[in-house]
Amino acid sequence: MTVQVTKTASDINEGINYLIDASKEDYAKTGSTSDDKKYTIKDGQKFMKIIRDNSVHAFIVKQDMYVARKNLHLKAGDVLKPASWRKPALNKARGNVLTGGYGMNWTGPLYLR
């Protein structure tokens, strides 16, 4: 199951709200009555961490950056899967909360294909 986020956002916080709404919508497709998990947003130096209950749901890039060791250009608003509690997976962005057009599961961003 996947929900496609198609809305564009004027700022990262609005985009994060669309991402959380998509996650809740996808959870509703599982047949459960409601997603009563609490979503928390932690603001870090480079990334915003979205926490669903007690696990990391996704990381959002705060400003354009280049990761030299991975030869990876990231744009503000890029959605990254968590690699651990403290670090995002720096292999590829799963979408962008500012531009929309990405898929989201209730468990977090989609895996790479």
matplotlib code that plots the C-alpha trace (Angstrom):
import matplotlib.pyplot as plt

x = [0.0, 1.2, -0.3, 1.0, 1.7, 0.8, 0.5, 3.3, 4.2, 5.3, 7.6, 9.1, 6.7, 3.6, 5.2, 5.9, 2.2, 1.3, 3.8, 2.2, -1.3, -0.3, 1.2, -2.1, -4.1, -2.0, -2.4, -6.2, -5.9, -4.7, -8.2, -7.3, -9.7, -7.2, -3.6, -3.4, 0.4, 2.0, 4.1, 6.9, 9.3, 12.8, 14.8, 18.5, 21.4, 21.1, 17.9, 14.5, 13.6, 10.0, 9.3, 6.2, 5.5, 9.0, 10.7, 12.2, 9.7, 11.8, 14.4, 13.9, 16.8, 16.7, 18.9, 20.7, 23.8, 26.4, 27.6, 31.1, 31.8, 28.6, 28.8, 25.2, 23.4, 20.5, 17.9, 15.9, 12.8, 14.3, 12.8, 15.3, 14.8, 16.3, 19.5, 19.4, 17.9, 20.5, 21.3, 19.4, 20.3, 22.4, 21.9, 19.1, 16.2, 12.7, 10.9, 10.7, 8.1, 8.2, 7.5, 5.4, 5.1, 6.4, 5.0, 4.6, 3.8, 2.5, 5.9, 7.9, 9.4, 9.5, 12.6, 14.6, 13.7]
y = [0.0, 3.4, 6.9, 9.3, 12.8, 15.2, 18.5, 21.2, 23.1, 26.7, 25.7, 22.6, 22.5, 22.5, 19.8, 17.7, 18.0, 16.6, 13.7, 12.9, 13.1, 10.7, 8.3, 8.4, 7.8, 4.8, 3.4, 3.7, 1.4, -1.4, -1.7, -0.3, 2.2, 5.1, 6.0, 7.3, 7.4, 10.7, 12.4, 14.6, 16.8, 17.4, 20.2, 19.4, 21.3, 19.7, 17.6, 17.6, 14.2, 13.0, 10.6, 8.4, 7.2, 5.9, 5.3, 7.5, 7.9, 10.0, 12.7, 16.0, 18.0, 21.6, 23.3, 22.3, 20.3, 18.2, 14.9, 14.5, 10.9, 9.8, 12.3, 13.2, 16.5, 17.0, 19.7, 21.4, 19.4, 16.0, 13.0, 10.4, 7.1, 6.6, 4.5, 4.7, 6.8, 9.6, 9.3, 9.3, 6.9, 9.0, 6.9, 8.7, 11.0, 9.3, 12.5, 16.2, 17.7, 21.0, 19.6, 16.6, 13.6, 10.9, 7.8, 7.3, 4.3, 4.4, 2.9, 5.7, 6.5, 3.9, 1.7, 2.2, 0.0]
z = [0.0, -0.9, -0.9, -3.5, -2.2, -5.0, -3.2, -3.4, -0.3, 0.2, 3.1, 4.7, 7.7, 5.4, 3.3, 6.5, 7.3, 3.9, 4.5, 7.9, 6.4, 3.7, 6.3, 8.3, 5.1, 4.2, 7.7, 7.3, 4.3, 6.5, 8.0, 11.4, 12.8, 13.3, 13.5, 17.1, 17.0, 17.9, 15.3, 16.6, 14.6, 16.0, 14.4, 13.9, 12.3, 8.8, 9.0, 10.5, 12.1, 12.0, 14.8, 14.8, 18.4, 19.4, 16.0, 13.3, 10.5, 8.1, 7.8, 5.8, 4.5, 5.8, 3.1, -0.1, 0.6, -1.1, 0.5, -1.0, 0.2, -1.5, -4.5, -3.6, -4.1, -1.7, -2.0, 0.8, 1.5, 0.3, 2.1, 3.4, 5.0, 8.5, 8.7, 12.4, 15.2, 14.6, 10.9, 7.6, 4.7, 2.4, -0.8, -2.5, -1.7, -1.7, -2.7, -1.8, 0.5, -1.3, -4.8, -4.0, -6.4, -4.1, -2.4, 1.3, 3.4, 7.0, 8.0, 6.3, 2.9, 0.3, -0.4, -3.5, -6.5]

ax = plt.figure().add_subplot(projection="3d")
ax.plot(x, y, z, "-o")
ax.set_aspect("equal")
plt.show()
